[in-house]
Amino acid sequence: MPYLDLPQGSIWYEEQGSGEPLVLLHGGAVDSRFFEHNVGPLSEHFRVIATDLWGHGRTADREGPFSLESFSTDVAALIEAVAGGSAHVLGHSIGAAVALDLTIRRPELVRQLMQISGGFDIDADPPTGLDIDQMVEGTVKFLGSSYGAVSPDGEEHFAIVTRKDFELSSREPKFTTEQIAAITQRTLVMVADDDITPISHQFDFFRALPKGELAVVPGTSHFLLQEKAALCNAIILDFLANEPVPTVAPIHRAPAPAPG
């Protein structure tokens, strides 16, 4: 399995399929195996590059806290070295925030952007009512053995990684609507109808994007890519493979009236 060696540490990645490159970025406390129901169908049309962010899956942890910039710096290097300089980028949860950070910092690397169960401002998320210790304990019980099955750091290290994930999620993302409005890439905002981040925030996200498209997947939760994989894959492939259609009665996308 290939690793990309970087000054800050190596990251694991895997490729499948051919065509235009599509980079997949997973969320917190999981790794690229989260996309097990998506990689196959997507790789029938695209060269799918799935990576494990540092501290997750087969990529070893490093000293210091997680940050969106540290993750997106690694992903930028992956796109330059493996994807050939630019790629479509899909992120889920924390991975969506990483993809958003990458798009804002290095827009030339991102062809089209897919934000799944993400968001642009952490203050929009409702409080969970749990403290970090409780969240870490619950996540370790739920996912610890899966992490330990592949991690070079061993299962006992998962509590440290999970805490760093929750600490990151308490600080970031903190983007403004002005920063979102400056994104020129066509962007898909996809959310479950029973997701962690409120649909109202996802709607604000969509409305702020100059080239935004919104998909609400019914009957799903934060794990929508697994719960209704076929529907999610169809939406993603339609977005990537087809140009926007001319709509009959646009409101949000209606062209501005001519001056004068």
Secondary structure as UniProt FT lines:
FT   STRAND          3..4
FT   TURN            7..8
FT   STRAND          11..16
FT   STRAND          21..25
FT   TURN            28..29
FT   HELIX           32..35
FT   TURN            36..38
FT   HELIX           39..43
FT   TURN            44..45
FT   STRAND          47..52
FT   TURN            54..55
FT   TURN            57..58
FT   HELIX           68..78
FT   HELIX           79..83
FT   STRAND          87..92
FT   HELIX           94..105
FT   HELIX           107..109
FT   STRAND          110..116
FT   HELIX           122..124
FT   HELIX           132..150
FT   TURN            152..153
FT   HELIX           155..157
FT   HELIX           158..171
FT   HELIX           177..181
FT   STRAND          187..192
FT   TURN            193..194
FT   HELIX           199..208
FT   TURN            210..211
FT   STRAND          212..217
FT   TURN            218..219
FT   TURN            222..223
FT   HELIX           224..227
FT   HELIX           229..241
FT   TURN            252..253
//
